Amino acid sequence: MAHQGDNQRLSGYEEVGDRLTEEFAGVHPPETVQRCVAAARHGAQEVTGGAAPDLVERIARKHLQVLAVVAAEKRRRSPRSTLGNAP
């Protein structure tokens, strides 16, 4: 689902995005981090009526951690050869 601000950095949340981009470097591309920050901000506003940067950062970090676990599990389960017959 697209959120307003997906394609632009959100004013007031640049530091959150920068910290998480650095934290998840090599795991997620910066675009994914920015989308998670935007989604966390939107979700916090919808649920609580506000979106304090520290709350947005905690929510976005959890989302990024879950995405990393799912990606690792997919890699673990994928066949190791194109024939699908290697252990």
KOLFITI-262238 format. One record per atom (N, C-alpha, C, O): residue in one letter; atom name; x, y, z. Coordinates in steps of 0.001 Angstrom, whole numbers. Each point is the difference from the previous one (the first is absolute). Layout:
BEGIN
[A,CA,[X,Y,Z]];
...
***
This chain:
BEGIN
[M,N,[850,-1163,0]];
[M,CA,[-850,1163,0]];
[M,C,[899,1229,0]];
[M,O,[946,78,783]];
[A,N,[-1228,851,-1630]];
[A,CA,[796,1218,-88]];
[A,C,[-470,992,1053]];
[A,O,[-1189,108,300]];
[H,N,[2141,599,239]];
[H,CA,[-287,1029,989]];
[H,C,[509,1327,-516]];
[H,O,[988,61,-732]];
[Q,N,[-1670,997,1119]];
[Q,CA,[451,1316,-398]];
[Q,C,[1416,203,527]];
[Q,O,[272,-238,1176]];
[G,N,[626,679,-2054]];
[G,CA,[1373,232,418]];
[G,C,[925,-1168,-246]];
[G,O,[1173,70,367]];
[D,N,[-1655,-1155,-979]];
[D,CA,[861,-1142,-269]];
[D,C,[1213,376,-836]];
[D,O,[1090,-527,221]];
[N,N,[-1263,1426,-1171]];
[N,CA,[1077,320,-919]];
[N,C,[811,1218,418]];
[N,O,[873,455,-738]];
[Q,N,[-1157,60,1900]];
[Q,CA,[769,1138,478]];
[Q,C,[290,-189,1477]];
[Q,O,[-744,-676,710]];
[R,N,[1819,1272,-261]];
[R,CA,[355,-96,1416]];
[R,C,[-1000,820,800]];
[R,O,[-382,1097,-407]];
[L,N,[-29,-1619,1515]];
[L,CA,[-1006,657,810]];
[L,C,[660,1046,891]];
[L,O,[957,-285,720]];
[S,N,[-1485,1485,-785]];
[S,CA,[527,1099,801]];
[S,C,[-76,-361,1481]];
[S,O,[-1046,-437,480]];
[G,N,[2146,616,242]];
[G,CA,[39,-306,1422]];
[G,C,[391,-1430,316]];
[G,O,[218,-329,1166]];
[Y,N,[-122,-525,-2164]];
[Y,CA,[322,-1403,229]];
[Y,C,[1277,-423,-729]];
[Y,O,[306,-1188,-99]];
[E,N,[431,2175,-410]];
[E,CA,[1222,-308,-729]];
[E,C,[1007,-738,881]];
[E,O,[644,-951,-444]];
[E,N,[-514,1399,1699]];
[E,CA,[969,-642,902]];
[E,C,[-384,-1443,282]];
[E,O,[865,-872,79]];
[V,N,[-2149,620,73]];
[V,CA,[-473,-1374,212]];
[V,C,[397,-856,-1203]];
[V,O,[560,-1085,159]];
[G,N,[-856,1581,-1359]];
[G,CA,[355,-738,-1209]];
[G,C,[1493,-200,-131]];
[G,O,[451,-1075,-396]];
[D,N,[323,2099,724]];
[D,CA,[1460,-114,-96]];
[D,C,[536,-1051,970]];
[D,O,[847,-812,-372]];
[R,N,[-1336,824,1614]];
[R,CA,[466,-989,989]];
[R,C,[-352,-1420,-434]];
[R,O,[829,-908,76]];
[L,N,[-2056,730,-526]];
[L,CA,[-417,-1347,-398]];
[L,C,[684,-450,-1289]];
[L,O,[302,-1182,-162]];
[T,N,[-60,2116,-748]];
[T,CA,[729,-352,-1227]];
[T,C,[1391,-502,354]];
[T,O,[477,-982,-570]];
[E,N,[167,1653,1504]];
[E,CA,[1339,-430,433]];
[E,C,[-70,-1347,730]];
[E,O,[824,-885,-231]];
[E,N,[-1809,746,1105]];
[E,CA,[-150,-1231,780]];
[E,C,[-263,-1220,-895]];
[E,O,[491,-1094,275]];
[F,N,[-1263,1291,-1337]];
[F,CA,[-375,-1117,-861]];
[F,C,[762,-17,-1325]];
[F,O,[-416,-668,-947]];
[A,N,[1520,1393,879]];
[A,CA,[837,-12,-1210]];
[A,C,[453,-1431,-265]];
[A,O,[423,-703,918]];
[G,N,[-513,281,-2158]];
[G,CA,[364,-1370,-354]];
[G,C,[-1137,-991,205]];
[G,O,[97,-1152,-422]];
[V,N,[-1166,1588,1063]];
[V,CA,[-1164,-859,223]];
[V,C,[-1160,470,-870]];
[V,O,[-625,-792,-706]];
[H,N,[346,2099,767]];
[H,CA,[-1086,595,-775]];
[H,C,[521,1223,-740]];
[H,O,[822,744,534]];
[P,N,[-1290,-530,-1752]];
[P,CA,[382,1234,-704]];
[P,C,[-640,1217,671]];
[P,O,[-1035,-122,655]];
[P,N,[1646,1283,-819]];
[P,CA,[-537,1221,617]];
[P,C,[-1459,268,-358]];
[P,O,[-743,540,820]];
[E,N,[323,-905,-2019]];
[E,CA,[-1384,226,-408]];
[E,C,[-966,-805,871]];
[E,O,[-1076,488,347]];
[T,N,[1451,-1705,2]];
[T,CA,[-834,-836,855]];
[T,C,[-104,613,1391]];
[T,O,[-1076,30,598]];
[V,N,[2198,454,-95]];
[V,CA,[-1,646,1314]];
[V,C,[-923,1214,-15]];
[V,O,[-798,183,919]];
[Q,N,[900,635,-1938]];
[Q,CA,[-835,1198,-71]];
[Q,C,[-1478,-357,-105]];
[Q,O,[-843,681,585]];
[R,N,[518,-1746,-1328]];
[R,CA,[-1399,-433,-81]];
[R,C,[-508,-475,1354]];
[R,O,[-1148,258,360]];
[C,N,[2004,-957,396]];
[C,CA,[-411,-458,1330]];
[C,C,[-205,1174,947]];
[C,O,[-929,-12,808]];
[V,N,[1785,1024,-898]];
[V,CA,[-170,1189,833]];
[V,C,[-1316,698,-359]];
[V,O,[-750,409,887]];
[A,N,[475,-275,-2170]];
[A,CA,[-1247,637,-437]];
[A,C,[-1210,-804,464]];
[A,O,[-983,577,467]];
[A,N,[1042,-1896,-589]];
[A,CA,[-1119,-841,428]];
[A,C,[-177,58,1507]];
[A,O,[-1129,34,489]];
[A,N,[2229,-24,254]];
[A,CA,[-78,79,1463]];
[A,C,[-604,1328,435]];
[A,O,[-805,51,930]];
[R,N,[1197,1013,-1604]];
[R,CA,[-548,1324,319]];
[R,C,[-1504,23,-263]];
[R,O,[-781,470,826]];
[H,N,[397,-980,-1977]];
[H,CA,[-1422,-32,-356]];
[H,C,[-778,-855,1004]];
[H,O,[-1060,408,476]];
[G,N,[1578,-1573,-162]];
[G,CA,[-677,-893,941]];
[G,C,[-130,605,1380]];
[G,O,[-1049,-108,635]];
[A,N,[2111,746,-166]];
[A,CA,[-53,638,1322]];
[A,C,[-1040,1113,23]];
[A,O,[-735,148,976]];
[Q,N,[675,626,-2039]];
[Q,CA,[-997,1072,-67]];
[Q,C,[-1410,-565,-1]];
[Q,O,[-889,543,656]];
[E,N,[682,-1629,-1387]];
[E,CA,[-1328,-610,-76]];
[E,C,[-435,-578,1342]];
[E,O,[-1162,125,386]];
[V,N,[2098,-759,327]];
[V,CA,[-362,-702,1234]];
[V,C,[-16,926,1211]];
[V,O,[-914,-67,823]];
[T,N,[1916,924,-712]];
[T,CA,[125,807,1213]];
[T,C,[-346,1466,-206]];
[T,O,[-143,747,968]];
[G,N,[8,-333,-2207]];
[G,CA,[-278,1398,-272]];
[G,C,[1238,867,-56]];
[G,O,[-100,1208,-213]];
[G,N,[1253,-1796,398]];
[G,CA,[1268,721,-58]];
[G,C,[1096,-930,-462]];
[G,O,[-191,-1213,-79]];
[A,N,[1329,1781,-223]];
[A,CA,[1102,-823,-494]];
[A,C,[1323,579,486]];
[A,O,[755,577,-783]];
[A,N,[-480,-730,2066]];
[A,CA,[1272,464,545]];
[A,C,[1136,-772,-671]];
[A,O,[-118,-1207,-210]];
[P,N,[1203,1880,-126]];
[P,CA,[1107,-677,-687]];
[P,C,[516,-1243,728]];
[P,O,[364,-976,-656]];
[D,N,[-322,983,1993]];
[D,CA,[499,-1186,698]];
[D,C,[-938,-1189,-179]];
[D,O,[458,-1136,-119]];
[L,N,[-1762,1387,101]];
[L,CA,[-969,-1073,-249]];
[L,C,[131,-507,-1432]];
[L,O,[14,-1210,-230]];
[V,N,[81,2108,-715]];
[V,CA,[160,-375,-1408]];
[V,C,[1263,-841,-172]];
[V,O,[-7,-996,-723]];
[E,N,[1078,1395,1382]];
[E,CA,[1252,-751,-115]];
[E,C,[-145,-1414,552]];
[E,O,[479,-953,-615]];
[R,N,[-1126,805,1756]];
[R,CA,[-184,-1339,578]];
[R,C,[-849,-883,-912]];
[R,O,[326,-1166,-220]];
[I,N,[-1409,1721,-305]];
[I,CA,[-874,-770,-887]];
[I,C,[745,-391,-1273]];
[I,O,[-40,-1161,-409]];
[A,N,[708,2107,-209]];
[A,CA,[721,-273,-1247]];
[A,C,[1103,-1028,238]];
[A,O,[196,-887,-830]];
[R,N,[527,987,1943]];
[R,CA,[1068,-962,301]];
[R,C,[-572,-1413,94]];
[R,O,[577,-943,-543]];
[K,N,[-1709,796,1229]];
[K,CA,[-624,-1324,120]];
[K,C,[-401,-538,-1376]];
[K,O,[218,-1175,-296]];
[H,N,[-797,2024,-532]];
[H,CA,[-378,-430,-1352]];
[H,C,[1229,-463,-776]];
[H,O,[-37,-1035,-665]];
[L,N,[1116,1794,749]];
[L,CA,[1224,-353,-731]];
[L,C,[609,-1290,532]];
[L,O,[531,-798,-771]];
[Q,N,[-603,589,2074]];
[Q,CA,[496,-1251,569]];
[Q,C,[-808,-1190,-494]];
[Q,O,[565,-1039,-341]];
[V,N,[-1874,1184,302]];
[V,CA,[-859,-1080,-492]];
[V,C,[282,-276,-1470]];
[V,O,[105,-1159,-403]];
[L,N,[20,2208,-399]];
[L,CA,[328,-186,-1418]];
[L,C,[1319,-740,-173]];
[L,O,[124,-837,-893]];
[A,N,[855,1132,1730]];
[A,CA,[1297,-668,-86]];
[A,C,[-126,-1484,340]];
[A,O,[623,-839,-651]];
[V,N,[-1419,515,1658]];
[V,CA,[-206,-1403,382]];
[V,C,[-703,-753,-1128]];
[V,O,[390,-1118,-336]];
[V,N,[-1414,1720,-242]];
[V,CA,[-733,-642,-1098]];
[V,C,[916,-229,-1191]];
[V,O,[-29,-1073,-603]];
[A,N,[839,2063,256]];
[A,CA,[922,-141,-1133]];
[A,C,[1015,-1109,265]];
[A,O,[314,-780,-899]];
[A,N,[200,703,2124]];
[A,CA,[961,-1049,345]];
[A,C,[-657,-1376,-91]];
[A,O,[619,-953,-473]];
[E,N,[-1851,848,918]];
[E,CA,[-716,-1283,-64]];
[E,C,[-257,-411,-1444]];
[E,O,[123,-1176,-342]];
[K,N,[-478,2134,-506]];
[K,CA,[-207,-310,-1419]];
[K,C,[1291,-498,-636]];
[K,O,[-11,-955,-777]];
[R,N,[1132,1610,1114]];
[R,CA,[1298,-443,-546]];
[R,C,[332,-1403,485]];
[R,O,[515,-821,-758]];
[R,N,[-811,551,2021]];
[R,CA,[303,-1310,569]];
[R,C,[-822,-1096,-672]];
[R,O,[493,-1110,-199]];
[R,N,[-1723,1407,-146]];
[R,CA,[-896,-1004,-584]];
[R,C,[127,-141,-1508]];
[R,O,[-476,-981,-570]];
[S,N,[1108,1941,-81]];
[S,CA,[82,-60,-1458]];
[S,C,[979,-1091,-428]];
[S,O,[986,-264,688]];
[P,N,[-1267,-369,-1832]];
[P,CA,[905,-1038,-509]];
[P,C,[1377,587,-251]];
[P,O,[139,1161,-383]];
[R,N,[874,-1984,605]];
[R,CA,[1372,477,-159]];
[R,C,[523,-159,-1412]];
[R,O,[1084,491,-314]];
[S,N,[-1813,-1152,-523]];
[S,CA,[409,-98,-1397]];
[S,C,[-1218,280,-868]];
[S,O,[-1139,-34,465]];
[T,N,[1400,304,-1708]];
[T,CA,[-1112,264,-920]];
[T,C,[-778,-1279,-286]];
[T,O,[-1145,58,-446]];
[L,N,[1758,-1211,700]];
[L,CA,[-701,-1258,-227]];
[L,C,[-873,-384,1203]];
[L,O,[-912,-818,-118]];
[G,N,[1207,1416,1262]];
[G,CA,[-791,-292,1183]];
[G,C,[308,-1352,612]];
[G,O,[-784,-500,807]];
[N,N,[1907,-105,-1173]];
[N,CA,[306,-1333,526]];
[N,C,[1231,-15,892]];
[N,O,[453,-1075,393]];
[A,N,[91,2216,-69]];
[A,CA,[1169,43,882]];
[A,C,[-487,86,1438]];
[A,O,[-1066,557,262]];
[P,N,[1832,-1101,664]];
[P,CA,[-412,48,1423]];
[P,C,[-9,1395,549]];
[P,O,[-322,201,1171]];
***
